[in-house]
């Protein structure tokens, strides 16, 4: 498996991940369960990567560094992290 990209704090990124957690005691084999998982893409500002969790914010106030609307994604479900170019303000 290719190592995941390590973004800078508050860098705009797209995270591709599977929206489920496999548990063999309930779900059977991973091979049989994986095709049914939803493949998602979250786009946001990288906040942190700690304890097996990747945290993104959907908005940031650049002057103060305040972030809002956080989403935590289990790293074991992440397939890729890509950098995104921010759009200019309108």
Order of alpha helices (4+ residues) and beta strands (2+ residues): beta-alpha-alpha-beta-beta-beta-beta
